[in-house]
């Protein structure tokens, strides 16, 4: 109302149009900007060490509004993962965020845990104080379904572990698929695996769940090994993180130091930033270069189970049986179902991570 009165005064005084415009621009510039609309995310996690880095990045980034944390087994058991998630939200003073237990095992195979990489407690053997936060009573997939329906077209799913919880939510209520804004997942690779020659760990831990998620029909961004293997958290970034102190800063420094040292024993100059990369893409998609392609997950191969198979050319040959043989009759177009991250501005991503954690 005050702006309208001011504009009326300008007209009444019959100032030159150029002067009136200048005064009006100055007035508008002095007004407070509208509230920043943060991206609503559900963080689905198997809280190991790089999950801790990813969660703290999410909680300390104003671009993201973490609406829930759902826990899945992977790096550690479901019970240990739930405990770790509660410890971390307590450290961050975010007991307002619901933390819910999800699946207790993969859909069809035995669970594989990775204390070898993440320490006996999953958090690089760093002990946190007992949690002040309480577990939410809802089942993780049910919580996902409920929140998606409560905020249609607004929720981004950010799973950084095996995709069991996401698949269970889709299987129970397929109507959430068109209501989810997007899925930004850490998992997969189109250039070889990290648990074997073909498969990345999150996909390998539940290939059937991953296939459900990739074929669901919603917008998927696959942030795979191509990102994390290029974005190495080296001693340079560790030193930057160690220049400041705070409860979160010191916790993340200890975890990152463990990962950097562990990577060094295998000849790597730094720790791959796998799980934080998905959160970083949710914050700033310009950090990565993507290529649209159709991705399937191999669920039967003896040597390739868990491989994410990307169709880079967007077509397949059409073979028709003629007598005792198949004859190629043409090619069929294959529609992309995912944006696959193929490159990353590694330094900008790592500086973003350090800047968000420092002093927290």
Buried (B, 14 or more C-beta within 10 A) or exposed (E): EEEEEEBEEBEEEEBEEEEBEEBBEEBEEEEEEEEEEEBBBBBBBBBBBBBBBBBBBBBBBEBBBBBBBBBBBBBBBBEBBBBBBBBBBBBBEBBEBBBBBBBEBBBEBEBBBBBEBBBEBBBBBBEBEEBEBEBBEBBBBBBBBBBBEEBEEBBBBBBBBBBBBBBBBBEBBEEBBEBBBBBBBBBBBBEBBBBBEBBBBBBBBBBBBBBBBBBBEBEBBBBBBBBBBBBBBBBEBBEBBBEBEEEBBBBBBBBBBBBBEBBBEEEBEBBBBBBBBBBBBBBBBEBBBBBBBBBBBBBEEEEBBBBBBBBEEBEEEEEEEEEEEEEEEEEEEBEBBBBBBBEBBBEBBBEBBBEBBBEB
